[in-house]
Amino acid sequence: MTSSPLDLAAAFTDRFGTEPDGLWSAPGRVNVIGEHTDYNDGFVLPFAIKHSTTVAAAIRPDRIVRVASTFAPDEAPVTADLDALEEGSVKGWAAYPLGVLWAMEQSGYRCPGMDLLVDSSVPVGAGLSSSAALECSVAVAVNDLSQADVSRRELAVIGQLAENSMVGAPTGIMDQSASLLGEVGHAVFLDCRSGDSRLVPLDLEGAGLELMVIDTRVSHSHSTGGYAARRRSCELGAELMGVPALRDLSVKDLAEAAGVLDEETFRRVRHIVTENARVEDAVQVLTSKGPAQLGPLLVASHASMRDDFEISCAELDTAVDAALDAGALGARMTGGGFGGAAIALARADDVAAIGSAVEKAFSAAGFRAPMIFSVLPGAGAARIA
């Protein structure tokens, strides 16, 4: 990663032989609660974090796009003709930025050719949505440079289209929405069916709290089988229950579902239904009581993902258990699962002891040492230079 916007601008000039027209940045996200509910038309409660992806960009006089990364300074830029881009035609990491340009055009906006240089501080594969940070940094850059005046809400849909169709990852709209709509000191309560969102106070600092991220360093990918299999189970459950999406079921419908669905599909459905309820409960708690009371909801969410949705792993379970044993108010895995990160809500005075306990638990289990850091709700995507 380059150390400053000036460094990235200089790196862009070295790579492409011209100065960038500007720099745009978009954050990763942590999801407080609401996992796998987004593609079920449900509710989520993420917030933007300080770790971000920045893109330097300059318009070209033609329809060619060249994409490069500071992490591969010796590799030639990936080059594509906007008129020749097709769904699924780009492989590797460049599918994310090029997918955004393709999705912009699919949505009716004509884009100029451009050169793009990407830099990022969002850990890849940690469940902090490095992919959405990349998509959204490019989306706000393209929106400005093409003078398309696309709303943040529509840009989120464009980012999702890029990830679904160009990358081939069947993700929902949560990650892009958090990256584009986040504000300091707030979480984003998003209705993934309507696209409506509102900011919910999440003043961790004021409450003397920190949200610890425990990156297990077990990498995951949404474009591989586990995530897609869970989505298919949810779609099957909705079909068999006769509803458009699992969003349309409530906790009281679970008794009926138990008699209709096979045991595995029922457990998948139960997670989504109860997780949606937990998101709404979390919003109520934050609005009326404050973040210190979120702990039991986080614990229940992890148990549901571990036992019903079966997307946890030994490292994530170890992180959660060790954090809770050491005094965390609540903890759960976050992100798509099968690796990535856990979060732990902790009093600021307890953070060091909890981190030490988690590290010791990983060492005792023979796991690779985790990366542990704290995050606070930050600002969404913006032009920075």
KEKE-3310 file (N, C-alpha, C; in steps of 0.2 Angstrom, whole numbers, plus 5000, padded with zeros to 4 digits):
npx = (5004:5002:5008:5001:4989:4997:5008:5001:4996:5008:5013:5004:5007:5020:5017:5007:5011:5005:4997:4985:4967:4960:4958:4949:4941:4935:4927:4930:4919:4912:4900:4888:4877:4867:4868:4870:4857:4855:4854:4842:4832:4831:4836:4850:4864:4877:4893:4904:4921:4938:4948:4952:4950:4958:4957:4966:4963:4962:4954:4954:4956:4950:4941:4947:4951:4963:4969:4978:4988:4995:5000:5005:5017:5026:5018:5010:4997:4980:4971:4957:4944:4930:4919:4920:4918:4910:4898:4906:4918:4930:4944:4951:4957:4955:4942:4933:4935:4934:4921:4913:4913:4908:4895:4890:4888:4879:4868:4864:4873:4885:4902:4918:4934:4948:4962:4967:4973:4975:4974:4975:4970:4962:4960:4962:4950:4946:4933:4929:4925:4933:4931:4919:4924:4933:4925:4917:4925:4930:4917:4913:4922:4921:4908:4910:4919:4913:4902:4890:4880:4874:4864:4869:4862:4859:4872:4876:4868:4874:4887:4884:4879:4890:4898:4890:4888:4899:4910:4905:4900:4888:4882:4874:4867:4872:4886:4891:4882:4885:4898:4896:4886:4889:4892:4902:4901:4890:4879:4873:4856:4849:4836:4835:4827:4818:4828:4829:4836:4843:4852:4859:4862:4879:4888:4902:4914:4910:4903:4913:4918:4925:4925:4932:4941:4944:4954:4955:4964:4961:4958:4944:4932:4919:4915:4916:4911:4904:4897:4888:4880:4873:4865:4857:4850:4843:4834:4828:4821:4812:4805:4798:4791:4782:4784:4790:4803:4814:4813:4800:4795:4791:4797:4787:4782:4791:4787:4778:4787:4796:4789:4787:4800:4815:4827:4840:4838:4828:4835:4844:4834:4829:4840:4841:4828:4828:4839:4836:4826:4835:4842:4833:4830:4842:4843:4833:4839:4850:4845:4837:4844:4858:4875:4881:4873:4871:4877:4871:4864:4874:4880:4870:4868:4880:4880:4869:4874:4884:4878:4866:4867:4879:4892:4903:4920:4934:4943:4936:4926:4935:4940:4929:4924:4935:4936:4924:4926:4936:4930:4923:4909:4901:4901:4905:4906:4909:4904:4904:4908:4916:4929:4939:4934:4931:4921:4922:4914:4919:4923:4934:4944:4946:4951:4965:4968:4958:4962:4975:4971:4964:4975:4983:4974:4973:4986:4988:4979:4986:4984:4987:4994:4982:4976:4973:4963:4955:4940:4930:4915:4915:4917:4908:4911:4921:4927:4944:4955)
npy = (4994:5011:5026:5038:5050:5058:5050:5039:5046:5050:5037:5033:5042:5038:5025:5027:5038:5050:5063:5059:5062:5063:5057:5044:5036:5022:5013:4998:4986:4982:4971:4973:4965:4953:4942:4935:4938:4947:4944:4937:4946:4953:4961:4971:4977:4985:4994:5007:5006:5012:5006:5006:5007:5014:5023:5030:5039:5043:5051:5044:5047:5038:5022:5013:5004:5004:4995:4994:4989:4994:4984:4975:4980:4977:4971:4971:4983:4977:4977:4983:4984:4994:4993:4980:4972:4959:4950:4941:4940:4944:4939:4936:4948:4960:4959:4965:4980:4982:4976:4985:4996:4990:4986:4999:5004:4994:4998:5009:5021:5029:5027:5035:5030:5025:5026:5017:5016:5006:5005:4998:4996:4987:4971:4957:4944:4943:4945:4958:4964:4968:4967:4975:4987:4990:4990:5000:5011:5013:5015:5027:5035:5033:5038:5052:5056:5053:5061:5056:5057:5048:5041:5037:5026:5019:5017:5007:4996:4995:4991:4979:4972:4971:4962:4951:4947:4949:4945:4934:4931:4927:4938:4949:4966:4972:4975:4985:4995:4999:5003:5014:5022:5024:5033:5043:5037:5030:5016:5008:5004:4994:4990:4977:4973:4984:4993:5004:5014:5019:5029:5023:5027:5023:5025:5020:5025:5035:5027:5021:5009:4997:4990:4975:4967:4951:4944:4929:4925:4915:4913:4917:4915:4922:4918:4905:4888:4886:4897:4900:4888:4889:4900:4894:4884:4893:4899:4887:4884:4896:4894:4881:4885:4894:4907:4924:4927:4923:4933:4935:4927:4924:4922:4915:4907:4897:4885:4879:4878:4868:4856:4856:4857:4848:4843:4849:4860:4867:4871:4880:4890:4893:4900:4912:4918:4920:4928:4940:4944:4947:4958:4968:4969:4973:4986:4992:4991:4999:5011:5014:5009:5009:5004:4995:4985:4976:4964:4950:4948:4947:4935:4926:4926:4921:4908:4904:4905:4896:4883:4882:4888:4884:4890:4893:4891:4881:4890:4903:4899:4897:4910:4917:4911:4912:4926:4929:4922:4929:4941:4949:4958:4953:4942:4937:4928:4937:4942:4932:4920:4903:4905:4921:4934:4937:4947:4956:4964:4975:4982:4996:4996:4982:4977:4974:4963:4954:4952:4947:4935:4928:4927:4918:4907:4903:4900:4889:4880:4877:4885:4897:4913:4926:4942:4956:4970:4986:4994:5008:5016:5023:5036:5035:5032:5043:5057:5061:5068)
npz = (5000:4996:5005:5006:4998:4989:4986:4979:4968:4962:4960:4950:4940:4937:4932:4921:4914:4915:4924:4937:4936:4947:4964:4972:4986:4995:5008:5017:5026:5042:5047:5059:5063:5055:5044:5028:5026:5017:5003:5004:5004:5016:5031:5036:5046:5044:5046:5039:5038:5043:5035:5019:5001:4988:4972:4959:4945:4927:4913:4897:4879:4872:4870:4879:4893:4906:4919:4935:4949:4965:4972:4963:4956:4945:4936:4920:4916:4916:4902:4893:4881:4881:4873:4870:4881:4890:4899:4912:4906:4910:4921:4937:4949:4942:4937:4945:4946:4931:4930:4936:4927:4916:4921:4924:4911:4906:4914:4907:4907:4898:4898:4898:4891:4902:4913:4928:4944:4957:4975:4992:5009:5015:5022:5012:5009:5023:5027:5027:5017:5005:4992:4989:4993:4983:4972:4974:4976:4963:4957:4962:4956:4942:4941:4944:4934:4922:4923:4927:4937:4945:4958:4975:4980:4968:4963:4972:4968:4955:4958:4964:4953:4946:4953:4954:4941:4933:4941:4946:4959:4970:4978:4990:4992:5003:5006:4997:4999:5012:5011:5002:5009:5022:5038:5050:5066:5065:5061:5046:5043:5033:5022:5012:5002:4998:4997:5004:5017:5033:5045:5060:5076:5082:5093:5098:5104:5113:5122:5128:5122:5111:5095:5091:5078:5073:5063:5056:5047:5039:5023:5012:4999:4990:4978:4977:4981:4994:4998:4988:4988:5000:4997:4987:4995:5003:4993:4989:5001:5002:4991:4993:5004:4999:4997:4991:4996:5009:5018:5020:5029:5046:5064:5070:5059:5059:5065:5056:5045:5049:5047:5034:5027:5023:5035:5034:5025:5033:5044:5038:5034:5046:5052:5044:5046:5060:5061:5054:5063:5073:5068:5068:5081:5086:5081:5088:5101:5100:5097:5109:5120:5119:5113:5122:5125:5116:5116:5119:5107:5098:5102:5100:5086:5082:5086:5078:5065:5066:5070:5063:5050:5047:5043:5050:5056:5064:5068:5068:5078:5089:5091:5094:5106:5115:5116:5122:5134:5140:5143:5134:5128:5119:5104:5088:5072:5057:5041:5025:5029:5032:5035:5036:5047:5064:5076:5091:5104:5115:5131:5132:5141:5142:5130:5127:5135:5131:5117:5120:5126:5115:5106:5113:5113:5100:5098:5106:5100:5088:5078:5064:5069:5073:5066:5075:5077:5081:5076:5071:5067:5051:5038:5022:5004:4994:4985:4987:4982)
capx = (5000:5006:5007:4997:4987:5002:5012:4997:4996:5015:5014:5000:5011:5025:5014:5004:5014:5001:4994:4978:4962:4958:4958:4943:4942:4929:4929:4927:4914:4910:4893:4887:4873:4863:4873:4867:4850:4854:4851:4835:4828:4830:4839:4857:4866:4884:4895:4910:4927:4943:4952:4949:4953:4959:4959:4968:4960:4962:4951:4957:4952:4947:4936:4951:4952:4969:4969:4984:4987:5001:5002:5009:5020:5029:5014:5007:4990:4975:4968:4950:4940:4923:4914:4920:4917:4904:4897:4911:4924:4937:4945:4955:4955:4953:4935:4929:4934:4931:4914:4909:4912:4903:4888:4888:4885:4873:4863:4862:4877:4891:4908:4924:4940:4951:4967:4965:4978:4971:4978:4970:4972:4957:4963:4958:4948:4945:4926:4928:4922:4938:4928:4915:4928:4936:4920:4914:4930:4929:4911:4912:4927:4918:4902:4912:4923:4908:4897:4883:4876:4871:4864:4873:4858:4860:4879:4876:4866:4879:4892:4882:4878:4897:4900:4886:4888:4906:4914:4902:4899:4881:4882:4868:4868:4874:4893:4891:4878:4889:4904:4894:4881:4892:4894:4905:4897:4883:4878:4868:4851:4847:4831:4838:4821:4816:4834:4828:4841:4843:4858:4857:4868:4883:4894:4906:4919:4906:4901:4919:4918:4928:4923:4938:4941:4949:4955:4958:4969:4959:4955:4938:4930:4912:4914:4917:4905:4900:4892:4882:4876:4869:4860:4853:4846:4838:4830:4823:4816:4807:4800:4794:4786:4777:4785:4795:4810:4814:4811:4793:4793:4793:4799:4781:4781:4796:4784:4776:4792:4799:4785:4788:4806:4820:4831:4845:4835:4825:4840:4846:4829:4829:4845:4839:4822:4830:4844:4832:4823:4840:4844:4828:4831:4848:4842:4829:4843:4855:4841:4834:4848:4865:4878:4884:4868:4871:4881:4868:4862:4879:4881:4865:4870:4886:4877:4865:4878:4888:4874:4860:4869:4886:4897:4909:4925:4937:4947:4931:4924:4940:4941:4923:4924:4941:4935:4919:4929:4940:4926:4920:4902:4897:4906:4902:4909:4906:4905:4901:4909:4921:4935:4938:4935:4926:4921:4921:4912:4923:4925:4940:4949:4947:4953:4972:4967:4954:4967:4980:4968:4963:4981:4985:4970:4975:4993:4986:4976:4990:4982:4991:4992:4977:4978:4968:4963:4949:4937:4925:4911:4918:4913:4908:4915:4921:4933:4949:4960)
capy = (5000:5018:5029:5044:5051:5060:5044:5036:5050:5049:5030:5033:5045:5033:5019:5028:5043:5057:5064:5057:5068:5063:5051:5042:5031:5019:5009:4991:4987:4977:4970:4972:4959:4952:4938:4931:4940:4952:4941:4935:4952:4955:4967:4971:4983:4986:5001:5008:5006:5016:5003:5008:5006:5021:5023:5036:5038:5048:5049:5043:5049:5032:5018:5008:5005:5000:4994:4992:4989:4995:4977:4971:4985:4975:4967:4975:4984:4973:4981:4980:4988:4995:4990:4972:4969:4955:4946:4935:4940:4946:4935:4938:4954:4966:4958:4970:4987:4982:4974:4991:5000:4986:4987:5006:5004:4990:5002:5015:5026:5029:5028:5036:5026:5028:5023:5016:5013:5004:5004:4996:4994:4982:4964:4953:4937:4943:4946:4965:4967:4971:4968:4981:4993:4991:4991:5007:5017:5014:5017:5034:5038:5033:5042:5059:5057:5052:5066:5053:5059:5042:5041:5032:5020:5016:5014:5001:4991:4994:4987:4972:4969:4969:4956:4945:4945:4949:4941:4927:4929:4928:4942:4954:4973:4975:4978:4991:5000:5001:5007:5021:5026:5025:5040:5043:5036:5027:5010:5008:4999:4993:4985:4974:4972:4990:4998:5010:5014:5025:5029:5021:5029:5018:5029:5016:5028:5038:5022:5017:5003:4996:4983:4972:4963:4946:4941:4923:4924:4909:4916:4914:4918:4922:4915:4897:4884:4886:4903:4898:4882:4892:4904:4889:4882:4898:4899:4881:4885:4900:4890:4876:4888:4897:4915:4926:4926:4921:4939:4935:4922:4927:4917:4911:4903:4891:4878:4876:4876:4862:4851:4856:4856:4843:4845:4854:4866:4870:4875:4886:4894:4896:4905:4918:4921:4923:4933:4946:4947:4950:4964:4973:4970:4977:4993:4994:4991:5005:5017:5015:5007:5010:4998:4990:4980:4972:4957:4944:4947:4945:4928:4922:4926:4917:4901:4902:4904:4890:4877:4881:4889:4880:4893:4895:4886:4880:4896:4907:4897:4898:4917:4920:4908:4915:4933:4929:4920:4935:4947:4953:4959:4949:4941:4933:4929:4942:4941:4927:4913:4899:4909:4928:4937:4938:4953:4956:4970:4975:4988:4999:4994:4975:4975:4971:4956:4950:4951:4942:4928:4925:4925:4912:4901:4901:4896:4882:4876:4876:4889:4903:4919:4930:4949:4959:4977:4989:4998:5012:5018:5029:5039:5032:5033:5050:5059:5063:5073)
capz = (5000:4996:5011:5005:4991:4985:4984:4974:4962:4959:4957:4944:4934:4935:4928:4915:4910:4915:4931:4937:4936:4954:4968:4976:4991:4998:5014:5019:5031:5047:5048:5066:5063:5049:5039:5023:5025:5011:4996:5005:5004:5023:5035:5038:5050:5043:5046:5035:5043:5041:5030:5012:4994:4984:4965:4955:4938:4922:4907:4891:4873:4868:4875:4882:4901:4909:4927:4938:4956:4968:4974:4958:4952:4939:4931:4915:4917:4912:4897:4890:4877:4884:4868:4869:4888:4891:4906:4914:4901:4914:4926:4942:4952:4937:4935:4950:4943:4925:4930:4937:4921:4912:4924:4922:4904:4906:4917:4903:4907:4894:4902:4894:4893:4908:4917:4935:4948:4964:4981:4997:5016:5017:5021:5007:5012:5030:5028:5028:5010:5001:4985:4988:4993:4976:4967:4976:4974:4956:4955:4963:4952:4936:4941:4943:4928:4917:4925:4926:4942:4948:4966:4979:4980:4962:4963:4976:4963:4950:4961:4965:4947:4944:4957:4953:4934:4930:4945:4947:4966:4971:4984:4990:4991:5009:5006:4993:5003:5018:5008:4999:5013:5029:5041:5056:5072:5063:5057:5041:5044:5026:5020:5006:4997:4995:4996:5009:5022:5038:5049:5067:5081:5085:5096:5102:5108:5118:5127:5131:5119:5105:5091:5089:5073:5074:5057:5057:5042:5035:5018:5009:4993:4989:4971:4977:4982:5000:4998:4983:4991:5005:4993:4984:5001:5005:4988:4989:5007:5000:4986:4997:5009:4995:4998:4987:4999:5016:5022:5021:5035:5053:5068:5071:5054:5059:5066:5050:5041:5051:5044:5026:5024:5025:5041:5033:5023:5039:5048:5034:5034:5053:5053:5040:5049:5066:5060:5052:5069:5078:5066:5070:5088:5087:5079:5094:5106:5098:5098:5115:5126:5117:5110:5127:5126:5110:5117:5118:5100:5094:5103:5097:5079:5080:5087:5073:5060:5067:5070:5058:5043:5046:5039:5054:5056:5070:5070:5070:5084:5094:5092:5098:5113:5119:5117:5127:5140:5142:5145:5128:5129:5114:5099:5082:5066:5053:5034:5022:5032:5029:5036:5037:5053:5070:5079:5098:5107:5122:5135:5130:5146:5142:5124:5127:5138:5126:5112:5122:5127:5108:5103:5117:5111:5093:5098:5109:5095:5083:5072:5063:5073:5070:5066:5079:5077:5082:5071:5073:5061:5048:5032:5016:4998:4993:4982:4992:4979)
cpx = (5004:5004:5003:4994:4992:5006:5008:4997:5003:5016:5010:5004:5016:5022:5011:5006:5010:4999:4987:4973:4959:4959:4952:4944:4935:4931:4927:4922:4915:4903:4892:4882:4869:4867:4869:4859:4849:4851:4844:4830:4827:4834:4846:4859:4874:4886:4902:4916:4933:4948:4948:4953:4953:4960:4961:4966:4961:4958:4955:4953:4949:4942:4940:4951:4958:4968:4975:4983:4994:5004:5006:5012:5024:5025:5011:5000:4986:4971:4962:4947:4933:4918:4915:4919:4910:4904:4902:4917:4930:4938:4950:4953:4952:4945:4931:4929:4931:4923:4910:4908:4907:4896:4886:4884:4879:4867:4861:4867:4883:4897:4914:4929:4944:4957:4966:4971:4975:4976:4973:4974:4967:4960:4959:4956:4946:4938:4925:4926:4927:4935:4924:4919:4931:4931:4917:4919:4930:4923:4910:4917:4924:4912:4904:4915:4918:4902:4890:4878:4871:4870:4868:4869:4859:4867:4880:4874:4870:4884:4890:4881:4885:4899:4897:4888:4895:4911:4911:4900:4892:4879:4876:4871:4871:4881:4894:4887:4882:4894:4902:4890:4884:4893:4897:4900:4891:4884:4873:4862:4848:4841:4833:4833:4820:4822:4834:4834:4840:4849:4855:4863:4872:4889:4898:4911:4915:4904:4907:4920:4923:4925:4930:4937:4946:4950:4959:4964:4967:4955:4949:4936:4923:4910:4915:4911:4901:4895:4886:4878:4871:4863:4855:4848:4841:4832:4825:4818:4811:4802:4795:4789:4781:4778:4790:4802:4809:4812:4804:4790:4795:4794:4793:4779:4786:4793:4781:4781:4795:4795:4785:4794:4810:4824:4836:4842:4831:4830:4843:4841:4829:4834:4843:4833:4824:4835:4841:4829:4829:4842:4839:4828:4837:4847:4838:4834:4848:4851:4839:4839:4856:4869:4881:4879:4867:4874:4877:4865:4868:4881:4876:4866:4875:4883:4873:4869:4882:4884:4869:4863:4876:4891:4903:4914:4929:4940:4942:4928:4928:4940:4935:4923:4929:4939:4929:4922:4933:4937:4923:4912:4898:4902:4903:4906:4905:4908:4902:4902:4915:4928:4934:4938:4929:4926:4919:4919:4915:4923:4932:4946:4951:4950:4960:4971:4963:4959:4972:4977:4966:4969:4983:4980:4971:4982:4992:4983:4980:4988:4987:4989:4987:4979:4972:4968:4956:4946:4931:4921:4914:4914:4913:4912:4915:4927:4938:4954:4958)
cpy = (5006:5021:5035:5045:5054:5055:5040:5040:5050:5042:5030:5036:5041:5027:5021:5034:5050:5057:5062:5063:5068:5057:5050:5036:5028:5014:5002:4992:4981:4977:4968:4966:4959:4948:4934:4933:4945:4949:4937:4940:4955:4961:4966:4977:4983:4993:5001:5008:5011:5013:5004:5006:5012:5020:5030:5034:5044:5046:5049:5046:5044:5028:5012:5010:5001:5000:4991:4992:4990:4989:4973:4976:4983:4971:4973:4977:4979:4978:4978:4986:4989:4992:4983:4969:4965:4952:4941:4935:4942:4941:4938:4945:4960:4965:4963:4977:4987:4980:4980:4995:4996:4987:4994:5007:5000:4994:5008:5021:5025:5031:5030:5030:5029:5023:5023:5013:5012:5003:5002:4995:4989:4975:4960:4946:4937:4944:4953:4969:4971:4972:4974:4987:4995:4993:4999:5013:5018:5017:5025:5038:5039:5038:5050:5060:5057:5057:5063:5055:5054:5043:5036:5025:5016:5013:5008:4995:4990:4989:4980:4968:4967:4963:4950:4942:4945:4945:4934:4925:4932:4932:4946:4961:4976:4979:4984:4996:5003:5005:5014:5025:5027:5032:5038:5042:5033:5020:5012:5003:4999:4988:4983:4973:4979:4995:5004:5009:5020:5023:5027:5023:5023:5022:5024:5020:5032:5033:5018:5010:5003:4990:4980:4967:4958:4942:4935:4921:4917:4913:4913:4918:4917:4918:4908:4894:4885:4892:4902:4893:4885:4896:4899:4886:4887:4899:4893:4882:4890:4897:4885:4879:4893:4905:4917:4926:4925:4927:4939:4930:4926:4921:4912:4906:4897:4885:4875:4874:4869:4856:4850:4854:4851:4847:4850:4861:4870:4874:4881:4892:4897:4901:4912:4922:4924:4928:4940:4949:4950:4957:4969:4974:4974:4984:4996:4996:4998:5011:5019:5014:5009:5003:4993:4985:4975:4965:4951:4943:4944:4937:4924:4921:4921:4909:4899:4901:4897:4883:4876:4883:4886:4883:4896:4890:4886:4887:4902:4906:4899:4906:4920:4917:4911:4922:4933:4927:4925:4941:4951:4953:4954:4948:4936:4933:4934:4940:4934:4920:4909:4902:4916:4930:4936:4945:4952:4963:4970:4982:4990:4996:4986:4973:4972:4964:4952:4948:4946:4935:4925:4923:4918:4906:4899:4897:4889:4877:4874:4880:4895:4909:4924:4938:4952:4966:4980:4993:5002:5014:5024:5031:5034:5034:5040:5051:5063:5068:5074)
cpz = (5000:5003:5011:4998:4986:4982:4978:4968:4959:4956:4950:4938:4932:4930:4921:4911:4910:4922:4931:4938:4943:4958:4972:4980:4993:5003:5013:5024:5036:5047:5056:5067:5057:5043:5035:5022:5019:5005:4998:5006:5011:5025:5036:5042:5050:5045:5042:5040:5039:5035:5024:5006:4991:4977:4963:4948:4934:4916:4901:4885:4869:4872:4878:4889:4902:4916:4929:4945:4959:4971:4969:4953:4946:4934:4926:4917:4913:4908:4894:4886:4879:4879:4867:4876:4888:4897:4907:4909:4904:4920:4931:4945:4948:4936:4940:4947:4936:4925:4932:4931:4916:4915:4924:4915:4903:4909:4913:4903:4903:4898:4897:4896:4898:4910:4924:4938:4955:4969:4987:5003:5019:5016:5017:5010:5019:5032:5030:5022:5006:4994:4984:4989:4987:4971:4968:4975:4967:4953:4956:4958:4945:4936:4941:4937:4922:4917:4924:4931:4945:4956:4969:4979:4974:4961:4966:4971:4958:4952:4962:4959:4944:4947:4955:4946:4931:4934:4946:4954:4967:4977:4984:4990:4997:5009:5003:4996:5008:5016:5006:5004:5020:5031:5048:5062:5071:5060:5051:5042:5037:5025:5013:5000:4994:4994:5000:5015:5027:5042:5056:5071:5083:5088:5101:5107:5114:5124:5130:5128:5113:5101:5088:5083:5073:5067:5058:5052:5038:5029:5015:5003:4992:4982:4971:4980:4988:5000:4994:4985:4996:5002:4990:4989:5003:4999:4988:4995:5005:4995:4989:5002:5005:4996:4993:4989:5006:5021:5024:5026:5041:5058:5070:5065:5054:5061:5060:5045:5043:5049:5037:5023:5027:5031:5039:5030:5028:5043:5044:5035:5041:5054:5050:5044:5056:5066:5058:5059:5073:5075:5068:5078:5090:5086:5085:5100:5106:5099:5105:5121:5125:5116:5115:5128:5120:5111:5116:5111:5096:5095:5100:5090:5078:5081:5081:5066:5060:5067:5065:5051:5042:5041:5043:5053:5063:5072:5072:5077:5090:5096:5096:5105:5117:5120:5123:5134:5144:5144:5140:5130:5125:5108:5094:5076:5061:5045:5031:5025:5029:5030:5037:5045:5058:5073:5087:5101:5114:5125:5133:5134:5145:5135:5124:5130:5134:5120:5114:5123:5120:5105:5106:5114:5104:5094:5101:5104:5089:5077:5071:5067:5070:5070:5070:5079:5079:5077:5074:5066:5058:5042:5026:5010:4997:4988:4987:4989:4972)
residu = (MET:THR:SER:SER:PRO:LEU:ASP:LEU:ALA:ALA:ALA:PHE:THR:ASP:ARG:PHE:GLY:THR:GLU:PRO:ASP:GLY:LEU:TRP:SER:ALA:PRO:GLY:ARG:VAL:ASN:VAL:ILE:GLY:GLU:HIS:THR:ASP:TYR:ASN:ASP:GLY:PHE:VAL:LEU:PRO:PHE:ALA:ILE:LYS:HIS:SER:THR:THR:VAL:ALA:ALA:ALA:ILE:ARG:PRO:ASP:ARG:ILE:VAL:ARG:VAL:ALA:SER:THR:PHE:ALA:PRO:ASP:GLU:ALA:PRO:VAL:THR:ALA:ASP:LEU:ASP:ALA:LEU:GLU:GLU:GLY:SER:VAL:LYS:GLY:TRP:ALA:ALA:TYR:PRO:LEU:GLY:VAL:LEU:TRP:ALA:MET:GLU:GLN:SER:GLY:TYR:ARG:CYS:PRO:GLY:MET:ASP:LEU:LEU:VAL:ASP:SER:SER:VAL:PRO:VAL:GLY:ALA:GLY:LEU:SER:SER:SER:ALA:ALA:LEU:GLU:CYS:SER:VAL:ALA:VAL:ALA:VAL:ASN:ASP:LEU:SER:GLN:ALA:ASP:VAL:SER:ARG:ARG:GLU:LEU:ALA:VAL:ILE:GLY:GLN:LEU:ALA:GLU:ASN:SER:MET:VAL:GLY:ALA:PRO:THR:GLY:ILE:MET:ASP:GLN:SER:ALA:SER:LEU:LEU:GLY:GLU:VAL:GLY:HIS:ALA:VAL:PHE:LEU:ASP:CYS:ARG:SER:GLY:ASP:SER:ARG:LEU:VAL:PRO:LEU:ASP:LEU:GLU:GLY:ALA:GLY:LEU:GLU:LEU:MET:VAL:ILE:ASP:THR:ARG:VAL:SER:HIS:SER:HIS:SER:THR:GLY:GLY:TYR:ALA:ALA:ARG:ARG:ARG:SER:CYS:GLU:LEU:GLY:ALA:GLU:LEU:MET:GLY:VAL:PRO:ALA:LEU:ARG:ASP:LEU:SER:VAL:LYS:ASP:LEU:ALA:GLU:ALA:ALA:GLY:VAL:LEU:ASP:GLU:GLU:THR:PHE:ARG:ARG:VAL:ARG:HIS:ILE:VAL:THR:GLU:ASN:ALA:ARG:VAL:GLU:ASP:ALA:VAL:GLN:VAL:LEU:THR:SER:LYS:GLY:PRO:ALA:GLN:LEU:GLY:PRO:LEU:LEU:VAL:ALA:SER:HIS:ALA:SER:MET:ARG:ASP:ASP:PHE:GLU:ILE:SER:CYS:ALA:GLU:LEU:ASP:THR:ALA:VAL:ASP:ALA:ALA:LEU:ASP:ALA:GLY:ALA:LEU:GLY:ALA:ARG:MET:THR:GLY:GLY:GLY:PHE:GLY:GLY:ALA:ALA:ILE:ALA:LEU:ALA:ARG:ALA:ASP:ASP:VAL:ALA:ALA:ILE:GLY:SER:ALA:VAL:GLU:LYS:ALA:PHE:SER:ALA:ALA:GLY:PHE:ARG:ALA:PRO:MET:ILE:PHE:SER:VAL:LEU:PRO:GLY:ALA:GLY:ALA:ALA:ARG:ILE:ALA)
# end
